[in-house]
Amino acid sequence: MTPLRWLYLALAVWGAVHPMAYFIQWFSENGLSIMGMVDAWHANAASSGLVWDLTIAAVTLTVWVLAEVAVRRNWIALLAIPATFCIGVSCGLPLYLFLRSRPI
């Protein structure tokens, strides 16, 4: 495996673990309220802007993954879509790049 693929994999793991630590902390302090978390994301204009920035990036990544899977038939790359929406773009994008860069 090339050093670049190792870097993509490391970034995907980091992008999964680091944000999840904050989510777990928030849930332990506030309970398992998804709507409470959504309300917290929109606490002010700055956080709302960040939420929309990441939402647009997630949708764009999804369109890219679907378009490339349709052409390349790299079905395993579809794993990046649930990773993006369940964890975040910080995991989904490097995971997709890792899966996309594997030897054919």
Biopython code that builds the backbone (N, CA, C, O; Angstrom):
import numpy as np
from Bio.PDB.StructureBuilder import StructureBuilder

atoms = [
    (1, "MET", "N", (0.849, -1.173, 0.000)),
    (1, "MET", "CA", (0.000, 0.000, 0.000)),
    (1, "MET", "C", (0.896, 1.239, 0.000)),
    (1, "MET", "O", (1.912, 1.283, 0.694)),
    (2, "THR", "N", (0.511, 2.227, -0.775)),
    (2, "THR", "CA", (1.330, 3.423, -0.920)),
    (2, "THR", "C", (1.205, 4.310, 0.325)),
    (2, "THR", "O", (0.235, 4.206, 1.077)),
    (3, "PRO", "N", (2.195, 5.178, 0.531)),
    (3, "PRO", "CA", (2.113, 6.105, 1.661)),
    (3, "PRO", "C", (0.882, 7.009, 1.603)),
    (3, "PRO", "O", (0.321, 7.359, 2.641)),
    (4, "LEU", "N", (0.461, 7.386, 0.398)),
    (4, "LEU", "CA", (-0.715, 8.239, 0.266)),
    (4, "LEU", "C", (-1.975, 7.495, 0.721)),
    (4, "LEU", "O", (-2.830, 8.086, 1.381)),
    (5, "ARG", "N", (-2.101, 6.220, 0.382)),
    (5, "ARG", "CA", (-3.259, 5.433, 0.839)),
    (5, "ARG", "C", (-3.244, 5.309, 2.361)),
    (5, "ARG", "O", (-4.296, 5.385, 2.996)),
    (6, "TRP", "N", (-2.053, 5.118, 2.956)),
    (6, "TRP", "CA", (-1.954, 5.057, 4.417)),
    (6, "TRP", "C", (-2.411, 6.368, 5.034)),
    (6, "TRP", "O", (-3.094, 6.373, 6.058)),
    (7, "LEU", "N", (-2.035, 7.482, 4.410)),
    (7, "LEU", "CA", (-2.444, 8.799, 4.904)),
    (7, "LEU", "C", (-3.956, 8.954, 4.835)),
    (7, "LEU", "O", (-4.571, 9.427, 5.791)),
    (8, "TYR", "N", (-4.573, 8.560, 3.706)),
    (8, "TYR", "CA", (-6.034, 8.622, 3.587)),
    (8, "TYR", "C", (-6.703, 7.789, 4.682)),
    (8, "TYR", "O", (-7.671, 8.229, 5.300)),
    (9, "LEU", "N", (-6.182, 6.588, 4.915)),
    (9, "LEU", "CA", (-6.755, 5.723, 5.936)),
    (9, "LEU", "C", (-6.612, 6.342, 7.326)),
    (9, "LEU", "O", (-7.554, 6.317, 8.118)),
    (10, "ALA", "N", (-5.448, 6.892, 7.619)),
    (10, "ALA", "CA", (-5.225, 7.539, 8.921)),
    (10, "ALA", "C", (-6.167, 8.730, 9.106)),
    (10, "ALA", "O", (-6.716, 8.928, 10.190)),
    (11, "LEU", "N", (-6.352, 9.519, 8.051)),
    (11, "LEU", "CA", (-7.261, 10.666, 8.133)),
    (11, "LEU", "C", (-8.711, 10.217, 8.316)),
    (11, "LEU", "O", (-9.473, 10.871, 9.026)),
    (12, "ALA", "N", (-9.097, 9.111, 7.684)),
    (12, "ALA", "CA", (-10.456, 8.591, 7.858)),
    (12, "ALA", "C", (-10.684, 8.133, 9.299)),
    (12, "ALA", "O", (-11.741, 8.392, 9.875)),
    (13, "VAL", "N", (-9.703, 7.461, 9.872)),
    (13, "VAL", "CA", (-9.824, 7.015, 11.270)),
    (13, "VAL", "C", (-9.881, 8.226, 12.192)),
    (13, "VAL", "O", (-10.727, 8.293, 13.084)),
    (14, "TRP", "N", (-8.987, 9.178, 11.978)),
    (14, "TRP", "CA", (-8.991, 10.396, 12.786)),
    (14, "TRP", "C", (-10.320, 11.129, 12.636)),
    (14, "TRP", "O", (-10.887, 11.606, 13.618)),
    (15, "GLY", "N", (-10.814, 11.215, 11.398)),
    (15, "GLY", "CA", (-12.080, 11.888, 11.129)),
    (15, "GLY", "C", (-13.275, 11.175, 11.737)),
    (15, "GLY", "O", (-14.336, 11.778, 11.897)),
    (16, "ALA", "N", (-13.121, 9.904, 12.076)),
    (16, "ALA", "CA", (-14.190, 9.171, 12.761)),
    (16, "ALA", "C", (-14.077, 9.315, 14.271)),
    (16, "ALA", "O", (-15.074, 9.556, 14.951)),
    (17, "VAL", "N", (-12.881, 9.170, 14.788)),
    (17, "VAL", "CA", (-12.674, 9.125, 16.243)),
    (17, "VAL", "C", (-12.776, 10.504, 16.889)),
    (17, "VAL", "O", (-13.463, 10.667, 17.897)),
    (18, "HIS", "N", (-12.108, 11.480, 16.322)),
    (18, "HIS", "CA", (-12.031, 12.795, 16.967)),
    (18, "HIS", "C", (-13.414, 13.458, 17.106)),
    (18, "HIS", "O", (-13.777, 13.858, 18.212)),
    (19, "PRO", "N", (-14.189, 13.585, 16.031)),
    (19, "PRO", "CA", (-15.518, 14.192, 16.204)),
    (19, "PRO", "C", (-16.435, 13.347, 17.092)),
    (19, "PRO", "O", (-17.248, 13.891, 17.839)),
    (20, "MET", "N", (-16.305, 12.007, 17.011)),
    (20, "MET", "CA", (-17.168, 11.138, 17.799)),
    (20, "MET", "C", (-16.940, 11.356, 19.292)),
    (20, "MET", "O", (-17.873, 11.213, 20.083)),
    (21, "ALA", "N", (-15.736, 11.694, 19.683)),
    (21, "ALA", "CA", (-15.456, 11.970, 21.095)),
    (21, "ALA", "C", (-16.292, 13.154, 21.586)),
    (21, "ALA", "O", (-16.789, 13.140, 22.712)),
    (22, "TYR", "N", (-16.447, 14.168, 20.749)),
    (22, "TYR", "CA", (-17.269, 15.320, 21.122)),
    (22, "TYR", "C", (-18.754, 14.958, 21.153)),
    (22, "TYR", "O", (-19.492, 15.420, 22.023)),
    (23, "PHE", "N", (-19.184, 14.138, 20.208)),
    (23, "PHE", "CA", (-20.593, 13.714, 20.206)),
    (23, "PHE", "C", (-20.918, 12.894, 21.445)),
    (23, "PHE", "O", (-21.960, 13.089, 22.070)),
    (24, "ILE", "N", (-20.032, 11.982, 21.798)),
    (24, "ILE", "CA", (-20.253, 11.147, 22.989)),
    (24, "ILE", "C", (-20.303, 12.014, 24.239)),
    (24, "ILE", "O", (-21.145, 11.802, 25.112)),
    (25, "GLN", "N", (-19.402, 12.993, 24.329)),
    (25, "GLN", "CA", (-19.408, 13.902, 25.479)),
    (25, "GLN", "C", (-20.722, 14.673, 25.533)),
    (25, "GLN", "O", (-21.306, 14.823, 26.606)),
    (26, "TRP", "N", (-21.191, 15.164, 24.388)),
    (26, "TRP", "CA", (-22.436, 15.925, 24.357)),
    (26, "TRP", "C", (-23.608, 15.044, 24.788)),
    (26, "TRP", "O", (-24.439, 15.470, 25.590)),
    (27, "PHE", "N", (-23.682, 13.824, 24.262)),
    (27, "PHE", "CA", (-24.772, 12.917, 24.627)),
    (27, "PHE", "C", (-24.719, 12.529, 26.101)),
    (27, "PHE", "O", (-25.763, 12.368, 26.733)),
    (28, "SER", "N", (-23.521, 12.377, 26.655)),
    (28, "SER", "CA", (-23.429, 12.027, 28.079)),
    (28, "SER", "C", (-23.889, 13.182, 28.966)),
    (28, "SER", "O", (-24.404, 12.947, 30.059)),
    (29, "GLU", "N", (-23.713, 14.418, 28.516)),
    (29, "GLU", "CA", (-24.139, 15.579, 29.291)),
    (29, "GLU", "C", (-25.611, 15.934, 29.072)),
    (29, "GLU", "O", (-26.263, 16.461, 29.973)),
    (30, "ASN", "N", (-26.142, 15.643, 27.862)),
    (30, "ASN", "CA", (-27.477, 16.105, 27.504)),
    (30, "ASN", "C", (-28.476, 14.993, 27.202)),
    (30, "ASN", "O", (-29.627, 15.281, 26.876)),
    (31, "GLY", "N", (-28.070, 13.750, 27.300)),
    (31, "GLY", "CA", (-28.959, 12.640, 26.982)),
    (31, "GLY", "C", (-28.979, 12.366, 25.483)),
    (31, "GLY", "O", (-28.370, 13.093, 24.698)),
    (32, "LEU", "N", (-29.676, 11.323, 25.103)),
    (32, "LEU", "CA", (-29.708, 10.899, 23.710)),
    (32, "LEU", "C", (-30.784, 11.637, 22.916)),
    (32, "LEU", "O", (-31.648, 11.013, 22.299)),
    (33, "SER", "N", (-30.726, 12.937, 22.936)),
    (33, "SER", "CA", (-31.687, 13.765, 22.231)),
    (33, "SER", "C", (-31.084, 14.272, 20.927)),
    (33, "SER", "O", (-30.269, 15.195, 20.921)),
    (34, "ILE", "N", (-31.496, 13.658, 19.829)),
    (34, "ILE", "CA", (-31.003, 14.099, 18.521)),
    (34, "ILE", "C", (-31.486, 15.515, 18.219)),
    (34, "ILE", "O", (-30.728, 16.342, 17.713)),
    (35, "MET", "N", (-32.756, 15.790, 18.533)),
    (35, "MET", "CA", (-33.285, 17.141, 18.275)),
    (35, "MET", "C", (-32.579, 18.176, 19.146)),
    (35, "MET", "O", (-32.392, 19.315, 18.719)),
    (36, "GLY", "N", (-32.188, 17.798, 20.350)),
    (36, "GLY", "CA", (-31.412, 18.704, 21.189)),
    (36, "GLY", "C", (-30.074, 19.027, 20.557)),
    (36, "GLY", "O", (-29.601, 20.160, 20.636)),
    (37, "MET", "N", (-29.455, 18.023, 19.921)),
    (37, "MET", "CA", (-28.185, 18.259, 19.248)),
    (37, "MET", "C", (-28.388, 19.158, 18.030)),
    (37, "MET", "O", (-27.591, 20.062, 17.783)),
    (38, "VAL", "N", (-29.444, 18.911, 17.278)),
    (38, "VAL", "CA", (-29.728, 19.761, 16.113)),
    (38, "VAL", "C", (-29.961, 21.206, 16.566)),
    (38, "VAL", "O", (-29.486, 22.142, 15.923)),
    (39, "ASP", "N", (-30.687, 21.386, 17.663)),
    (39, "ASP", "CA", (-30.890, 22.737, 18.198)),
    (39, "ASP", "C", (-29.561, 23.371, 18.590)),
    (39, "ASP", "O", (-29.347, 24.561, 18.360)),
    (40, "ALA", "N", (-28.667, 22.580, 19.181)),
    (40, "ALA", "CA", (-27.353, 23.102, 19.573)),
    (40, "ALA", "C", (-26.530, 23.498, 18.344)),
    (40, "ALA", "O", (-25.777, 24.471, 18.380)),
    (41, "TRP", "N", (-26.680, 22.742, 17.266)),
    (41, "TRP", "CA", (-25.962, 23.084, 16.033)),
    (41, "TRP", "C", (-26.399, 24.436, 15.493)),
    (41, "TRP", "O", (-25.627, 25.110, 14.810)),
    (42, "HIS", "N", (-27.621, 24.839, 15.788)),
    (42, "HIS", "CA", (-28.138, 26.105, 15.283)),
    (42, "HIS", "C", (-28.263, 27.148, 16.401)),
    (42, "HIS", "O", (-29.167, 27.983, 16.383)),
    (43, "ALA", "N", (-27.353, 27.088, 17.363)),
    (43, "ALA", "CA", (-27.387, 28.006, 18.503)),
    (43, "ALA", "C", (-27.092, 29.443, 18.093)),
    (43, "ALA", "O", (-27.581, 30.378, 18.729)),
    (44, "ASN", "N", (-26.301, 29.633, 17.042)),
    (44, "ASN", "CA", (-25.993, 30.995, 16.574)),
    (44, "ASN", "C", (-25.686, 30.940, 15.081)),
    (44, "ASN", "O", (-25.641, 29.864, 14.485)),
    (45, "ALA", "N", (-25.478, 32.096, 14.494)),
    (45, "ALA", "CA", (-25.266, 32.179, 13.050)),
    (45, "ALA", "C", (-23.990, 31.466, 12.615)),
    (45, "ALA", "O", (-23.953, 30.862, 11.543)),
    (46, "ALA", "N", (-22.957, 31.529, 13.430)),
    (46, "ALA", "CA", (-21.688, 30.884, 13.067)),
    (46, "ALA", "C", (-21.841, 29.368, 13.007)),
    (46, "ALA", "O", (-21.375, 28.734, 12.060)),
    (47, "SER", "N", (-22.484, 28.790, 14.003)),
    (47, "SER", "CA", (-22.645, 27.335, 13.992)),
    (47, "SER", "C", (-23.626, 26.899, 12.909)),
    (47, "SER", "O", (-23.441, 25.840, 12.309)),
    (48, "SER", "N", (-24.661, 27.687, 12.647)),
    (48, "SER", "CA", (-25.582, 27.361, 11.548)),
    (48, "SER", "C", (-24.855, 27.392, 10.205)),
    (48, "SER", "O", (-25.084, 26.535, 9.352)),
    (49, "GLY", "N", (-23.987, 28.369, 10.022)),
    (49, "GLY", "CA", (-23.200, 28.439, 8.788)),
    (49, "GLY", "C", (-22.312, 27.221, 8.620)),
    (49, "GLY", "O", (-22.175, 26.696, 7.515)),
    (50, "LEU", "N", (-21.710, 26.772, 9.705)),
    (50, "LEU", "CA", (-20.860, 25.590, 9.650)),
    (50, "LEU", "C", (-21.678, 24.341, 9.329)),
    (50, "LEU", "O", (-21.243, 23.494, 8.549)),
    (51, "VAL", "N", (-22.863, 24.229, 9.932)),
    (51, "VAL", "CA", (-23.737, 23.085, 9.644)),
    (51, "VAL", "C", (-24.085, 23.059, 8.161)),
    (51, "VAL", "O", (-24.016, 22.004, 7.529)),
    (52, "TRP", "N", (-24.456, 24.203, 7.599)),
    (52, "TRP", "CA", (-24.818, 24.233, 6.182)),
    (52, "TRP", "C", (-23.612, 23.976, 5.294)),
    (52, "TRP", "O", (-23.743, 23.325, 4.257)),
    (53, "ASP", "N", (-22.451, 24.468, 5.673)),
    (53, "ASP", "CA", (-21.225, 24.217, 4.922)),
    (53, "ASP", "C", (-20.959, 22.715, 4.847)),
    (53, "ASP", "O", (-20.676, 22.183, 3.773)),
    (54, "LEU", "N", (-21.050, 22.043, 5.979)),
    (54, "LEU", "CA", (-20.797, 20.601, 6.017)),
    (54, "LEU", "C", (-21.897, 19.811, 5.329)),
    (54, "LEU", "O", (-21.623, 18.773, 4.726)),
    (55, "THR", "N", (-23.125, 20.277, 5.405)),
    (55, "THR", "CA", (-24.228, 19.595, 4.720)),
    (55, "THR", "C", (-24.043, 19.653, 3.213)),
    (55, "THR", "O", (-24.219, 18.648, 2.524)),
    (56, "ILE", "N", (-23.691, 20.820, 2.701)),
    (56, "ILE", "CA", (-23.467, 20.965, 1.260)),
    (56, "ILE", "C", (-22.272, 20.120, 0.823)),
    (56, "ILE", "O", (-22.310, 19.494, -0.237)),
    (57, "ALA", "N", (-21.208, 20.098, 1.634)),
    (57, "ALA", "CA", (-20.048, 19.266, 1.316)),
    (57, "ALA", "C", (-20.425, 17.782, 1.313)),
    (57, "ALA", "O", (-19.955, 17.028, 0.460)),
    (58, "ALA", "N", (-21.264, 17.360, 2.251)),
    (58, "ALA", "CA", (-21.684, 15.955, 2.320)),
    (58, "ALA", "C", (-22.522, 15.569, 1.106)),
    (58, "ALA", "O", (-22.341, 14.488, 0.546)),
    (59, "VAL", "N", (-23.424, 16.436, 0.703)),
    (59, "VAL", "CA", (-24.254, 16.157, -0.484)),
    (59, "VAL", "C", (-23.379, 16.110, -1.738)),
    (59, "VAL", "O", (-23.562, 15.243, -2.593)),
    (60, "THR", "N", (-22.436, 17.036, -1.846)),
    (60, "THR", "CA", (-21.529, 17.064, -2.988)),
    (60, "THR", "C", (-20.686, 15.796, -3.048)),
    (60, "THR", "O", (-20.518, 15.208, -4.117)),
    (61, "LEU", "N", (-20.156, 15.376, -1.906)),
    (61, "LEU", "CA", (-19.374, 14.143, -1.857)),
    (61, "LEU", "C", (-20.227, 12.952, -2.270)),
    (61, "LEU", "O", (-19.745, 12.069, -2.980)),
    (62, "THR", "N", (-21.478, 12.911, -1.841)),
    (62, "THR", "CA", (-22.378, 11.818, -2.197)),
    (62, "THR", "C", (-22.605, 11.765, -3.706)),
    (62, "THR", "O", (-22.566, 10.693, -4.310)),
    (63, "VAL", "N", (-22.842, 12.925, -4.306)),
    (63, "VAL", "CA", (-23.039, 12.971, -5.764)),
    (63, "VAL", "C", (-21.783, 12.480, -6.481)),
    (63, "VAL", "O", (-21.873, 11.730, -7.452)),
    (64, "TRP", "N", (-20.609, 12.904, -6.002)),
    (64, "TRP", "CA", (-19.338, 12.491, -6.601)),
    (64, "TRP", "C", (-19.156, 10.976, -6.489)),
    (64, "TRP", "O", (-18.789, 10.316, -7.462)),
    (65, "VAL", "N", (-19.412, 10.432, -5.304)),
    (65, "VAL", "CA", (-19.264, 8.989, -5.093)),
    (65, "VAL", "C", (-20.201, 8.238, -6.038)),
    (65, "VAL", "O", (-19.775, 7.305, -6.719)),
    (66, "LEU", "N", (-21.447, 8.632, -6.083)),
    (66, "LEU", "CA", (-22.413, 7.942, -6.939)),
    (66, "LEU", "C", (-22.027, 8.031, -8.412)),
    (66, "LEU", "O", (-22.135, 7.045, -9.141)),
    (67, "ALA", "N", (-21.579, 9.200, -8.852)),
    (67, "ALA", "CA", (-21.178, 9.370, -10.254)),
    (67, "ALA", "C", (-19.977, 8.494, -10.595)),
    (67, "ALA", "O", (-19.945, 7.872, -11.657)),
    (68, "GLU", "N", (-19.004, 8.441, -9.715)),
    (68, "GLU", "CA", (-17.814, 7.637, -9.991)),
    (68, "GLU", "C", (-18.082, 6.147, -9.873)),
    (68, "GLU", "O", (-17.518, 5.358, -10.631)),
    (69, "VAL", "N", (-18.931, 5.750, -8.938)),
    (69, "VAL", "CA", (-19.265, 4.328, -8.808)),
    (69, "VAL", "C", (-20.005, 3.855, -10.054)),
    (69, "VAL", "O", (-19.810, 2.725, -10.502)),
    (70, "ALA", "N", (-20.847, 4.710, -10.610)),
    (70, "ALA", "CA", (-21.570, 4.343, -11.826)),
    (70, "ALA", "C", (-20.617, 4.076, -12.988)),
    (70, "ALA", "O", (-20.893, 3.224, -13.833)),
    (71, "VAL", "N", (-19.505, 4.796, -13.036)),
    (71, "VAL", "CA", (-18.544, 4.638, -14.127)),
    (71, "VAL", "C", (-17.513, 3.560, -13.815)),
    (71, "VAL", "O", (-17.238, 2.697, -14.648)),
    (72, "ARG", "N", (-16.945, 3.611, -12.612)),
    (72, "ARG", "CA", (-15.826, 2.733, -12.261)),
    (72, "ARG", "C", (-16.261, 1.374, -11.723)),
    (72, "ARG", "O", (-15.458, 0.442, -11.686)),
    (73, "ARG", "N", (-17.506, 1.249, -11.310)),
    (73, "ARG", "CA", (-18.034, 0.010, -10.720)),
    (73, "ARG", "C", (-17.250, -0.425, -9.488)),
    (73, "ARG", "O", (-17.077, -1.617, -9.231)),
    (74, "ASN", "N", (-16.780, 0.563, -8.733)),
    (74, "ASN", "CA", (-16.049, 0.313, -7.484)),
    (74, "ASN", "C", (-17.072, 0.349, -6.343)),
    (74, "ASN", "O", (-17.147, 1.326, -5.599)),
    (75, "TRP", "N", (-17.847, -0.712, -6.216)),
    (75, "TRP", "CA", (-18.999, -0.748, -5.314)),
    (75, "TRP", "C", (-18.619, -0.530, -3.860)),
    (75, "TRP", "O", (-19.409, 0.033, -3.102)),
    (76, "ILE", "N", (-17.447, -0.953, -3.453)),
    (76, "ILE", "CA", (-17.026, -0.797, -2.053)),
    (76, "ILE", "C", (-16.940, 0.680, -1.672)),
    (76, "ILE", "O", (-17.060, 1.024, -0.497)),
    (77, "ALA", "N", (-16.734, 1.550, -2.654)),
    (77, "ALA", "CA", (-16.632, 2.988, -2.387)),
    (77, "ALA", "C", (-17.940, 3.564, -1.866)),
    (77, "ALA", "O", (-17.951, 4.654, -1.294)),
    (78, "LEU", "N", (-19.043, 2.844, -2.057)),
    (78, "LEU", "CA", (-20.334, 3.308, -1.531)),
    (78, "LEU", "C", (-20.342, 3.379, -0.008)),
    (78, "LEU", "O", (-21.202, 4.043, 0.569)),
    (79, "LEU", "N", (-19.406, 2.711, 0.648)),
    (79, "LEU", "CA", (-19.300, 2.787, 2.111)),
    (79, "LEU", "C", (-19.035, 4.211, 2.587)),
    (79, "LEU", "O", (-19.328, 4.545, 3.736)),
    (80, "ALA", "N", (-18.494, 5.036, 1.731)),
    (80, "ALA", "CA", (-18.207, 6.427, 2.108)),
    (80, "ALA", "C", (-19.482, 7.228, 2.358)),
    (80, "ALA", "O", (-19.456, 8.212, 3.098)),
    (81, "ILE", "N", (-20.599, 6.819, 1.750)),
    (81, "ILE", "CA", (-21.842, 7.580, 1.911)),
    (81, "ILE", "C", (-22.397, 7.454, 3.331)),
    (81, "ILE", "O", (-22.649, 8.479, 3.964)),
    (82, "PRO", "N", (-22.600, 6.238, 3.860)),
    (82, "PRO", "CA", (-23.063, 6.186, 5.257)),
    (82, "PRO", "C", (-22.027, 6.737, 6.237)),
    (82, "PRO", "O", (-22.394, 7.302, 7.267)),
    (83, "ALA", "N", (-20.743, 6.578, 5.930)),
    (83, "ALA", "CA", (-19.716, 7.152, 6.805)),
    (83, "ALA", "C", (-19.842, 8.665, 6.852)),
    (83, "ALA", "O", (-19.649, 9.275, 7.903)),
    (84, "THR", "N", (-20.165, 9.271, 5.717)),
    (84, "THR", "CA", (-20.316, 10.727, 5.645)),
    (84, "THR", "C", (-21.499, 11.207, 6.467)),
    (84, "THR", "O", (-21.383, 12.175, 7.218)),
    (85, "PHE", "N", (-22.648, 10.530, 6.329)),
    (85, "PHE", "CA", (-23.861, 11.020, 6.996)),
    (85, "PHE", "C", (-23.996, 10.524, 8.434)),
    (85, "PHE", "O", (-24.701, 11.146, 9.228)),
    (86, "CYS", "N", (-23.340, 9.424, 8.786)),
    (86, "CYS", "CA", (-23.419, 8.926, 10.170)),
    (86, "CYS", "C", (-22.293, 9.463, 11.041)),
    (86, "CYS", "O", (-22.457, 9.609, 12.253)),
    (87, "ILE", "N", (-21.154, 9.756, 10.431)),
    (87, "ILE", "CA", (-20.009, 10.256, 11.201)),
    (87, "ILE", "C", (-19.696, 11.683, 10.799)),
    (87, "ILE", "O", (-19.684, 12.581, 11.641)),
    (88, "GLY", "N", (-19.443, 11.898, 9.516)),
    (88, "GLY", "CA", (-19.156, 13.245, 9.044)),
    (88, "GLY", "C", (-18.277, 13.240, 7.813)),
    (88, "GLY", "O", (-17.696, 12.220, 7.441)),
    (89, "VAL", "N", (-18.192, 14.399, 7.192)),
    (89, "VAL", "CA", (-17.354, 14.565, 6.007)),
    (89, "VAL", "C", (-15.884, 14.298, 6.358)),
    (89, "VAL", "O", (-15.114, 13.841, 5.513)),
    (90, "SER", "N", (-15.507, 14.582, 7.594)),
    (90, "SER", "CA", (-14.119, 14.370, 8.015)),
    (90, "SER", "C", (-13.724, 12.903, 7.978)),
    (90, "SER", "O", (-12.534, 12.592, 7.931)),
    (91, "CYS", "N", (-14.680, 12.007, 7.999)),
    (91, "CYS", "CA", (-14.422, 10.580, 7.840)),
    (91, "CYS", "C", (-14.744, 10.126, 6.423)),
    (91, "CYS", "O", (-13.968, 9.384, 5.821)),
    (92, "GLY", "N", (-15.874, 10.559, 5.885)),
    (92, "GLY", "CA", (-16.335, 10.081, 4.587)),
    (92, "GLY", "C", (-15.418, 10.421, 3.430)),
    (92, "GLY", "O", (-15.175, 9.575, 2.569)),
    (93, "LEU", "N", (-14.903, 11.645, 3.390)),
    (93, "LEU", "CA", (-14.042, 12.051, 2.276)),
    (93, "LEU", "C", (-12.721, 11.275, 2.259)),
    (93, "LEU", "O", (-12.385, 10.703, 1.222)),
    (94, "PRO", "N", (-11.956, 11.228, 3.356)),
    (94, "PRO", "CA", (-10.717, 10.446, 3.276)),
    (94, "PRO", "C", (-10.972, 8.947, 3.088)),
    (94, "PRO", "O", (-10.164, 8.254, 2.469)),
    (95, "LEU", "N", (-12.094, 8.444, 3.621)),
    (95, "LEU", "CA", (-12.424, 7.034, 3.387)),
    (95, "LEU", "C", (-12.671, 6.793, 1.906)),
    (95, "LEU", "O", (-12.188, 5.808, 1.348)),
    (96, "TYR", "N", (-13.418, 7.685, 1.267)),
    (96, "TYR", "CA", (-13.657, 7.542, -0.167)),
    (96, "TYR", "C", (-12.347, 7.601, -0.947)),
    (96, "TYR", "O", (-12.134, 6.789, -1.847)),
    (97, "LEU", "N", (-11.474, 8.537, -0.621)),
    (97, "LEU", "CA", (-10.198, 8.639, -1.329)),
    (97, "LEU", "C", (-9.361, 7.383, -1.120)),
    (97, "LEU", "O", (-8.683, 6.930, -2.042)),
    (98, "PHE", "N", (-9.402, 6.817, 0.081)),
    (98, "PHE", "CA", (-8.708, 5.565, 0.360)),
    (98, "PHE", "C", (-9.265, 4.442, -0.517)),
    (98, "PHE", "O", (-8.510, 3.709, -1.156)),
    (99, "LEU", "N", (-10.587, 4.315, -0.540)),
    (99, "LEU", "CA", (-11.206, 3.241, -1.320)),
    (99, "LEU", "C", (-11.044, 3.447, -2.826)),
    (99, "LEU", "O", (-10.917, 2.483, -3.580)),
    (100, "ARG", "N", (-11.050, 4.686, -3.250)),
    (100, "ARG", "CA", (-10.908, 5.008, -4.675)),
    (100, "ARG", "C", (-9.500, 4.763, -5.180)),
    (100, "ARG", "O", (-9.311, 4.452, -6.355)),
    (101, "SER", "N", (-8.519, 4.898, -4.321)),
    (101, "SER", "CA", (-7.123, 4.814, -4.765)),
    (101, "SER", "C", (-6.563, 3.397, -4.709)),
    (101, "SER", "O", (-5.369, 3.195, -4.930)),
    (102, "ARG", "N", (-7.396, 2.433, -4.421)),
    (102, "ARG", "CA", (-6.877, 1.050, -4.382)),
    (102, "ARG", "C", (-6.557, 0.581, -5.797)),
    (102, "ARG", "O", (-7.182, 1.022, -6.762)),
    (103, "PRO", "N", (-5.581, -0.313, -5.914)),
    (103, "PRO", "CA", (-5.238, -0.834, -7.243)),
    (103, "PRO", "C", (-6.411, -1.595, -7.849)),
    (103, "PRO", "O", (-7.142, -2.296, -7.149)),
    (104, "ILE", "N", (-6.576, -1.449, -9.140)),
    (104, "ILE", "CA", (-7.681, -2.112, -9.830)),
    (104, "ILE", "C", (-7.195, -3.426, -10.410)),
    (104, "ILE", "O", (-7.970, -4.149, -11.035)),
]
sb = StructureBuilder()
sb.init_structure("model")
sb.init_model(0)
sb.init_chain("A")
sb.init_seg("    ")
for serial, (resi, resn, name, xyz) in enumerate(atoms, 1):
    if name == "N":
        sb.init_residue(resn, " ", resi, " ")
    sb.init_atom(name, np.array(xyz, "f"), 0.0, 1.0, " ", f" {name:<3s}", serial, name[0])
structure = sb.get_structure()
